[in-house]
Amino acid sequence: MIVAASFTGVIKTVLILIGVLVIIRIIGRTLIAKRNLEHERDLINREREFQKKKEFVRKNQGKTSILSKGKIQAEDSDFEEVK
C-alpha cells in the first residue's frame, strides 16, 4: 500500500512537533528556575542563621554562663587512701 503525503500535512506535522518541543522547553526552564529559587532561599536562610550565630558569639565573647541540664543523680562517696 502506497501512501501519498500532502505538502500541507507534512507542514502541519512539522509545526506540531516544533510546538511540542517549544512547550517542553518552556516547562523545563520553568522547573529549573523554580529549583534555583528554592536553592537561593535556602542559601539566604543559612546565611542569616550564620550571621545570627556570629553576632551572638561577638556579643557574648568572654562571658561565662552556667548551664543547668536538670538534676543529675550523683552519690557522694568517701575515698580511702591507698598505702
Backbone bond lengths (Angstrom), bond angles and torsions (degrees), N, CA, C in turn:
res aa  C-N    CA-C-N  psi(-1)  N-CA   C-N-CA  omega(-1)  CA-C   N-CA-C  phi
1 M - - - 1.438 - - 1.527 108.54 -
2 I 1.272 117.42 125.63 1.459 124.20 -179.78 1.518 107.93 -102.79
3 V 1.347 113.59 128.39 1.460 118.87 -179.97 1.512 107.90 -111.50
4 A 1.280 116.82 127.74 1.456 121.74 178.58 1.519 108.25 -97.02
5 A 1.333 115.80 127.66 1.457 120.44 -179.98 1.516 108.78 -97.95
6 S 1.303 114.73 132.92 1.457 118.42 178.75 1.530 109.47 -84.00
7 F 1.297 115.44 155.92 1.457 121.36 -179.43 1.525 111.39 -62.88
8 T 1.314 117.67 -41.86 1.462 120.85 -179.96 1.528 111.20 -67.54
9 G 1.302 117.97 -34.66 1.465 121.20 177.53 1.525 111.22 -64.99
10 V 1.339 116.37 -40.51 1.469 120.68 178.49 1.524 109.88 -65.61
11 I 1.328 116.51 -43.43 1.474 120.57 179.22 1.532 110.35 -62.36
12 K 1.324 117.72 -42.93 1.469 121.21 178.24 1.526 110.61 -60.02
13 T 1.310 116.70 -45.09 1.467 121.57 -179.14 1.528 110.60 -62.60
14 V 1.319 116.52 -44.43 1.465 120.58 179.02 1.523 110.38 -62.97
15 L 1.326 117.36 -44.38 1.473 120.62 179.81 1.536 111.35 -64.24
16 I 1.320 116.87 -38.67 1.465 120.13 178.44 1.527 109.94 -64.49
17 L 1.336 117.03 -44.15 1.466 120.49 178.38 1.532 111.55 -62.07
18 I 1.322 116.51 -42.81 1.471 120.47 178.13 1.526 109.86 -63.11
19 G 1.321 117.29 -42.66 1.468 121.01 178.72 1.521 112.37 -61.61
20 V 1.328 116.70 -43.44 1.464 120.63 179.12 1.528 110.10 -63.49
21 L 1.319 117.20 -43.23 1.464 120.57 179.32 1.532 111.63 -63.50
22 V 1.330 116.71 -39.77 1.473 120.55 178.74 1.528 109.92 -65.15
23 I 1.321 117.58 -42.36 1.465 121.04 179.60 1.528 110.40 -64.07
24 I 1.325 117.34 -43.86 1.471 120.92 178.12 1.523 110.25 -61.71
25 R 1.322 117.22 -40.88 1.463 121.13 179.27 1.534 111.23 -64.02
26 I 1.312 117.54 -42.91 1.467 121.49 179.19 1.527 110.44 -63.24
27 I 1.317 116.76 -44.09 1.472 120.69 178.37 1.527 110.15 -62.23
28 G 1.323 117.56 -42.79 1.459 121.23 178.62 1.516 112.38 -61.21
29 R 1.314 117.04 -45.38 1.467 120.62 178.79 1.521 111.51 -64.61
30 T 1.324 117.31 -37.14 1.468 120.89 177.79 1.523 110.60 -63.80
31 L 1.323 117.24 -43.47 1.461 120.58 179.67 1.528 111.27 -66.15
32 I 1.325 117.14 -38.66 1.465 120.24 177.30 1.527 110.29 -64.67
33 A 1.321 117.29 -42.13 1.470 120.78 178.68 1.526 110.66 -62.60
34 K 1.329 116.69 -40.73 1.469 120.50 178.97 1.527 110.29 -63.01
35 R 1.325 117.00 -44.02 1.464 120.97 179.01 1.527 110.87 -62.47
36 N 1.336 116.83 -41.03 1.461 120.49 179.49 1.527 111.51 -65.46
37 L 1.325 117.47 -37.51 1.468 120.60 177.70 1.524 110.80 -64.51
38 E 1.325 117.28 -43.28 1.461 120.66 178.80 1.529 110.18 -63.15
39 H 1.317 116.92 -41.26 1.467 121.20 179.14 1.535 110.17 -64.27
40 E 1.321 116.64 -41.49 1.465 121.00 179.59 1.530 110.93 -65.20
41 R 1.326 117.63 -41.54 1.470 120.59 177.27 1.524 110.87 -62.16
42 D 1.327 115.98 -41.07 1.459 120.18 178.28 1.526 110.95 -62.15
43 L 1.323 116.91 -43.21 1.462 120.57 178.48 1.526 111.51 -64.10
44 I 1.323 117.24 -40.27 1.462 121.05 179.23 1.522 110.29 -64.82
45 N 1.343 117.44 -42.18 1.465 120.45 178.46 1.524 110.84 -63.41
46 R 1.337 117.52 -42.39 1.467 120.26 178.22 1.530 110.98 -62.77
47 E 1.332 116.18 -39.74 1.464 120.32 179.45 1.531 110.62 -64.88
48 R 1.333 117.55 -40.60 1.464 120.76 177.47 1.527 111.35 -63.14
49 E 1.344 116.41 -44.35 1.464 119.79 178.34 1.520 110.57 -61.77
50 F 1.327 117.35 -41.59 1.455 121.22 178.66 1.524 110.76 -62.48
51 Q 1.335 117.12 -43.29 1.461 120.59 179.59 1.530 111.04 -64.84
52 K 1.342 117.46 -38.25 1.463 120.75 177.57 1.527 110.77 -63.26
53 K 1.331 116.47 -45.48 1.465 120.17 178.58 1.522 110.99 -63.74
54 K 1.317 116.12 -41.03 1.454 120.72 179.94 1.531 110.50 -63.05
55 E 1.325 117.22 -43.21 1.461 122.01 178.47 1.523 110.87 -65.09
56 F 1.349 116.99 -40.67 1.461 121.24 178.51 1.526 110.60 -62.50
57 V 1.321 116.68 -43.74 1.464 120.60 179.80 1.519 110.22 -65.92
58 R 1.330 117.16 -42.42 1.466 120.84 179.53 1.518 110.59 -62.98
59 K 1.332 116.03 -40.14 1.461 121.54 -178.00 1.525 111.57 -70.26
60 N 1.317 117.73 -37.66 1.460 122.05 -174.66 1.523 113.46 -104.17
61 Q 1.304 118.10 15.80 1.458 120.55 -178.21 1.538 109.75 -66.89
62 G 1.309 115.97 127.95 1.455 121.74 178.85 1.506 114.33 88.29
63 K 1.300 118.43 -8.45 1.461 121.50 179.14 1.521 109.30 -85.50
64 T 1.304 115.47 148.03 1.453 121.19 179.57 1.512 108.35 -109.89
65 S 1.317 116.07 136.31 1.455 119.99 176.55 1.518 108.00 -135.17
66 I 1.322 114.82 146.97 1.457 120.69 179.47 1.513 107.25 -104.65
67 L 1.296 114.98 123.64 1.455 120.22 -179.77 1.518 108.98 -97.37
68 S 1.302 115.69 131.64 1.456 120.46 178.20 1.516 108.02 -109.94
69 K 1.311 115.80 120.61 1.467 119.59 -178.68 1.520 110.72 -103.70
70 G 1.290 117.13 24.25 1.458 119.99 179.20 1.522 110.59 96.69
71 K 1.313 115.59 -172.75 1.449 120.70 -179.26 1.516 110.26 -77.25
72 I 1.299 114.20 137.69 1.456 120.57 178.03 1.526 107.25 -111.51
73 Q 1.302 117.03 128.92 1.460 121.44 178.12 1.526 107.93 -76.17
74 A 1.307 115.02 108.87 1.456 119.64 179.71 1.520 108.52 -135.48
75 E 1.296 115.22 151.70 1.456 120.63 -178.97 1.522 107.94 -123.02
76 D 1.333 114.99 126.74 1.455 118.84 176.38 1.513 108.26 -75.30
77 S 1.287 116.23 134.55 1.453 118.60 178.47 1.530 109.29 -136.67
78 D 1.307 113.62 147.30 1.461 119.61 177.69 1.513 108.03 -83.28
79 F 1.277 114.75 160.83 1.465 118.30 176.76 1.509 108.70 -123.15
80 E 1.260 114.74 154.13 1.459 120.79 177.71 1.509 108.47 -114.25
81 E 1.295 114.45 141.16 1.442 118.80 178.85 1.527 109.23 -76.15
82 V 1.279 115.58 139.26 1.451 121.24 177.64 1.528 107.14 -92.58
83 K 1.368 115.49 128.57 1.468 118.88 -178.54 1.493 111.65 -100.87
